[in-house]
């Protein structure tokens, strides 16, 4: 059999290189061409979208170390959400404890 191998389902014979250095050189050349072409495209775009600048300023606002926990830095609305969540959790805990008490000490029927 010759150096070319035939794969099932293919209409042509594909020749695989016997020398692995040739494969390495081909892959290196492809990677170099890909890097050069994509780098030029990335350098051409210097302007940024205005939405990105808004997000960056918001991120910088939350990065400042001002002693306020991160979940309360959004202002009064975040504080209201935090307090309402704490109240709902407290009410749920109370209801669980009341259920456990009622199940532990059932009411006596007269």
N, C-alpha and C positions, 0 to 999 in steps of 0.2 A: 504494500500500500504506500502511496506517496505521502508527502508532508501535509497536503491539504486534507482537512477533515470535513466530512459532510454531516450536518446536523439535521435530524428529522424535522420535516415541515419547512425547511428552507429550500428555496429554488436555486440557490447558487452555492458554490463551494466556498467556504471561508477558510482562509489560510491563517493559522495561528503561528506566531513567531516562535522559533525554538529557543531563542536567546532571551532570557529575562531582562537583560540590560536594555534591549530595544524597547521593551514594554515600559520600562522605567523612563527612558528618554522620551517616549511618546507622551506619557502621562505628565512629565515635567513640562514639556512644551505646551500641552493643553492648559495646564494650570497657569503657566506664565502668560499665555495669550489671554486667558480669562481674567487674570488679575489686571493686566494692562488695560484691557477694554473697559472693565467695570470701574477702575480707578478714574479714568478720564471722565466717565459719565457722572461719577459722584462729585468730582471737583467742579464740574460745570454748574451744578446747582448750588448757589451760595445763599440765596434768599430762603427764608423759612416761612412757614404758614403762620398767620396771626394767632390761630388757635393754639399752636405749640408755645408761643410766647405767653399766652394767658395761663396755660398749664404750668409753665416754668415759674411764673410769678406766684401762683398759688402754692406750688411745691416749696418755694423759698419761704413763704409765709409760715408753713407748717414745720420747716426745719429750724426755726429760731428757738433757742432754748430760753423760754421766759417763765419756766416753772409751772405752767399750766399743762395738765395731762393732755395727751394728743386727742382723746375722745371728747374733750370740752373746748377745743380751740376754734370750733365753728361759730361760737357766739351763743346768744341766749337760746336759740332753737336747740342746739346740742345739749345745753344744760337742762332744758325742759324734757327732752327725750331721755336723758340720763335719770332724772328724778322720777319720771313716769315709769320707766323700766324698773327702778328700784322699788317703787310702790307696788307695782304688779307682782314682782317677785316676792315681796313681803306678804302680800295677800295670798298668793299661792302657797307659800310655806305655812301660813296660818291655817288655810283650808286643809292641807295635808295633815298637820298635827291634830286638828279637830277630828278629821276622819279616823286617824289612828286611835285617838282617845275614845271616840264613839264605838269603834269596833272592839277595843280592849275591854271596855266597861259598858256592856249593853244595858239598856234601861230595863228595869224589872217591871213586869206586868203585875198589877194588883189582883 
